[in-house]
Amino acid sequence: MASVARVDLDGKAIKGMTICMIGAGGFIGSHLCEKLMAETPHKVLAVDVYSDKIKHLLEPAEASVPWADRIQFHRINIKNDSRLEGLIKMADLVINLAAICTPADYNTRPLDTIYSNFIDALPVVKYCSENNKRLIHFSTCEVYGKTIGSFLPKDSPLRQDPAYFVLKEDASPCIFGSIEKQRWSYACAKQLIERLIYAEGAENDLEFTIVRPFNWIGPRMDFIPGIDGPSEGVPRVLACFSNNLLRREPLKLVDGGESQRTFIYIKDAIEAVLLMIENPARANGHIFNVGNPNNEVTVRQLAEMMNEVYSKVSGEPSLEVPTIDVSSKVFYGEGYDDSDKRIPDMTIINRQLGWNPKTSLWDLLESTLTYQHRTYAEAVKQAISKPLASN
């Protein structure tokens, strides 16, 4: 509860503000809404086409909750709704989370991906600039593309030099694959909207902060196919592997699971976002990597760890055949490409906001898979048994 006076990093009192959050009903938005309602006096104009993940905030079991009058849901598709500018005018701060951000879609729906991540974001930037509203825009670590090191010979000692793979907001180049590798449509669209926002800041004094998430994971991420999402849907890696574990199927490793990634717990990442919200003097004009460089594993190692953790939280034995290899072409379709490593440099966010991630990979997986098991295990069991019951 927000009864005690809160101060920013410079000791100044934090005033309550109205936040227009676009994409509030998604994975990140739902956790950010929870944080704002529980710990701050701020109001949220929650904009999305879905509200399932924030239903507990909009329709709380107790009428006396402290946020009852501080969150309003507006069912708006920002592609074609004239109400958006009115909501932005009512706000002190706009947070844009809206995006198509699942790799399976980059290949099969590149047009939608480009429209969602660039064209649909244009009015948001325009309205913020024209109405002098501060903007926190969510981009992606994918804007970095491939590391410089990935172009060196496999046996080159320089591949071990952080200068060739650690990703810095103000120094690292953005290296994408060729045009027919449509997987890069997402990264390219995100980079272009970043450049537009930066230009609006330079030429028209737009107050902005750009966030580059590095694999934020936790409860409510994506969906489980056939349970709360389409049966043929392909969510991101955490939900894909969770789905396999719930169904007791081998985890599918794309091209052997050799890519390396860093993973950060959603609750750690949300702490960073709250610091950006409440410290505009330190956050404005900056691009921030938000990740956990200490939690780096290959996707294969992630699968093995998730198998072990899920066995612990579910009480079920580990899978006898924990993983199988599949080609990217079979799993994602034509046009797939990927980066080898994504390790964030944390210098800027640590200097500006004093933030560092806390949660280990094991602990964040244990928390997340406990939620997955509690939420989905029974529904998956029933879905699996239905075809048998009908015979």
N, C-alpha and C positions, 0 to 999 in steps of 0.2 A: 504494500500500500504506500501511497505517496504523501503521507501526512508530515514527514520530516522535510524541512527545506532542503532542496538539493542544489548542489553547486557544480559548476563545470571544472575542467582541469586547471583553470586559472583562478579558481575560488570565487567566481561570480555566480550569483543566483540564477538558476535556470527557470525561465518563464515558460508557462504552459503555451503550447502552440497547436494549431490545427494542421494535420498532415493529410494530404491527399495521397493515398497509397494505391497505385495502379498495379494490379496483380496481387492484391491482398489475400486472395483465397487460395494461393498456391503454397508450396512447401515452405519457401523462405518467408513469404508474407504472413502465413499463419503463425510462425514462431515469433516474428517481429511484432505482430499484433498482440500476442500474449505478453511479451516483454513490456510493451508500451502500456498495456492495460494494468498489469500487475505492479509496475514499479515507477510509473511516471504520471503526471497530471495531463498529458497530451491527449488531444482528441484525434480520432482517425476517421476520415472519409474513405471507407474501404470500397475500392472499385474492382470489379471482376465479373466474369460471366458465371462463375461457380462460387458457392459459399460453404460447401460441405466441410472443409477443413477449419473453418472459423465458426461453425455453427454453435459450438459450445460457448463462444464469446457473445454471439448475437442472441442466443436463447439460453442464457445460463439457468441452471437448476434453481439457484437462489436469486430471488428478486432484489436482495440487498447487496449484491456485489458492487464494489466501488466504481466499476466502469459502465454501469447500465446506460448512462446517458452520454458516454464518451466514444462510442463506436457506432457508425451508421453504415449499412451496406447499400451500395448502389450497383444494381445489376446492369452493367454497361459493357458493350463491345466497343473498344476504342477505335475500331476500324471506321465506324459509321454512325457515331452518336454525338449529336451537337451539345449534349449536356456536359461533356467533358470539360470544355473551357470554363463553364460556370463553376464547376467543382474546383478547378485549379485556381480560379479567382478568389474562392472562399478560403484557400489554404495559405499558410505561411511557408510551407515546405511541400514539395512534390517528390515522391519516391516512385521511380518507375522500375517495376520488376517484370512487366509483361514480356513474354518471349516464348517462342518455340525453342526448346533447348534439349531435345533428345537426339543423340547421334543417328538413330535409325531414320529419323525424319529428314536429316540433312541430305541424304541420298535420294530418298523416295519422294520427298516433297520440297525440293530446293526452292521452287517459286514461293511457296507458303513461308518457308524459312526466311527468305530474303525480305518478303513483305512484312512478316511479323517483326523482324528484328531491325529493320531499317525504315521502310515506308510507314508502318504504323506508329513508329516512334517519332516521326517528324512533327506531327501536330503537338505532341507533348512538349518537345523542345521549343517549338515556335510559341506556344501559349505561355510557357515559363519565361521566355525571353521578352515577349511583348508586355507581360504583366509584372515583370520584375519579381518573379518567384524563384526562390532557391530550388535547385534540382539535385537530387541524389539519383544517379542513373546506374543500374546494374548491367555491367558488361560481362566479360568472361575471360578466364585465363587462356581460352582458345585463340584470342587475338594474337598471341605470341607465335602461334603456329609451331613450326619445327625448330628445334634447337640448332645453333651453329654446329655443335658437336656431332649432330646426326649426319652431317655431310663429310665428316672426316673418315679416313680408313678405319675399319673395325679395330685394328690393332694399334691405332695411334694413341700414345700416352696423353695427348691433349684432351681426349675424351674424358679423362679423369679430372681435368682442370675446371673448377667452377665457373671460370670466365667464359667457358664455352657452353654451359647449360643452365646456370642459375639465371632466372628471368627478372629483369629490373624494369620498373615502370618507365623510367626516364632514359633508358639506354639501349635496351634490347630491341633488335629489329623484329618485324612481323613477317615471318617466312611461311608462305602457303604453298600448297601443291599446285599443279597445273589446273587449268580451267575445267578440264573434263573430270577432275577429281572433285565431284560436287559436294563431298563432305565438308569442304572449306567454305561453302556458301554461308554458313552460320558465322564463322569467324570473320569473314570479309564484311558481312552486313554489320556485325557488331563493331568492327574497327571503323567503318565509315561513319556510324552514328557517333562514336567517340570523337572522331575528327571534327564532325559538325558541332558537337557540344563544346569542344575545346575552342573552335573558331568563334562560336557565339560568345564565349567568355572573353576571348582576346579582343573582338571587334565591338561587341554590344554589351559588355560587362555582365553577362549572365553569371550568377553565382552557382557553381556546380561542384559536385564531387562525383568521381567515377569509381565504381567498385569492380574489381576483377576477382571473382570467387574462384578458388582452387578446390574443386571437388568437396563441396559442403554436403555432409550426409547426416542422417538422423531420422527419427520418427516422422511419418507422413510424407516421406519422399516418394514422388511419382505414384505408382499404383501397382497392384498385383493383377496381372492379366487374367481376365475371366471372373474376377471377384469384384473389384471396384474400378475396372478399366476394361477396354476391349480385349477379347480373347487373343486376337492376332497382334495386339500392341506389343512393342518392344521398348520397355522403359530403360533408364540408365542402369549402370552396372550393379549398384546396390540392390535395386528392386529386382533386376533380372536374377541375380544370385539368390536373393531371398525367396523368389518364386520357386527356383529349383530346389532349395532346401525344404520349403514347405511341402512340396510335392515329392520329396525324396528322390529327386532326379540328379544325375551328374551336372555340375556347373559347367556351362559352355565357355570355353576360353577362345576368344577370337584371335586367330593367328598365333596360338600357343600362349597367349597371355603374357607376352614379353614386355609390353609397354609398362613404363614405370609412372606411378602417380603418387601424389601426396593427398591425404584425406584429413579433413578437419570436421570436428563435431559442430553441428548447427548451433548449439547453445554458446560455444566459444565465439563463433563467427558473429552471432547476433549481438554479443557484447561489443564487438568492434563497430558494428553499424550504429548502435546506440551512442557510442562516443562520437561518431561522425555527425549524428543528428544534433547532439547537444553541445558540440564544440565547433560551430561554423567558422570561427576565426582561425582555427587550426586545420580545418578540413577543406575549406573552399579552395578551388583551383587545383586540387590534388587528385591524382589517380592512385588508388590503394590496392595492392595485392592483399588478399585476405586468405591465408592458407596456413598449413602447419608443415614446415619443411622437415620436422622430426618424424612425421608419419609417412615416410616414403616406402612403398613396396611395389613389386611387380603385380600385375593383375592376377597372375598365378598365385603369388603369395597371399594376396587378398582372399582369393577363393579358398585356399587351404586354411587360412585363419578363420574365415566365416564358417566353414564346415566344423571346425573345432569349437568355436564359440556357440554355434547353434546347438550342437550336441549338449553342451553344458546347460544352456538356458531352457532347452526343451525336454531334457531327460531322455532323448532318443539316441541310439547309437550313431556314431559317425557313418557317413555313406561309405559303402565298400568300394565303390568306384566314384571318388569325389569329383573328378573333372574329366571332360572330354574336349578335344581340340576341334574347332570348326574354322573354316576359312572366312575371312571378312566378306568375301563375295557372297557366300551362302547366307551368312548371318545378316549382313547389312545391305547387300545388293551391290550392283556396279557403282563405281565411282568413290569407293571408300578409300580413305587414306588417314594417316594418323601421325602424331608426334611421338617421339621416343620417351621423353621425360618432361615433367612440368614441376619444377621446384621454384617456389616464389622467394625472391629476395624480400626481406622484411624490414629493411632499413628505414624506408619512408614512414610506414605506419607506426613503427616503434618510436621514431623521432617525433612525429607530429602528435600522436595520441597515446604513446606509452603502452601500446597494446601488444600482448603476446598470447598465443594459444596455450591451453593448459592440458587438454584431455588426450591421453594416449590412444593409439589406434585400438588396442585391445578393449579399453574401457568404453570407447564410443561404439564399438561393434557390439559389446555386451548390452549396453543400454538400448541400442537400436534393434537388435535381434530379439531382445526381450519384448519390446513393443510389437514387432512383427509377429512373433509367435502368439502373443496374447490377442492381437487384433485379428489375425487371419487363419490361424491353424484350424479352427473348427470349420470355418467356411470352406477352406480348401478341401478338408476331409469330406465334407458333404458333396462338394462339386465332383470330386473323384469318384465317389460311390454312386452317383446318380445313374451313369450308364449301366452299371452292374445291376442296379435295382430294376431297371426297365426290361432286362432280358428274361 
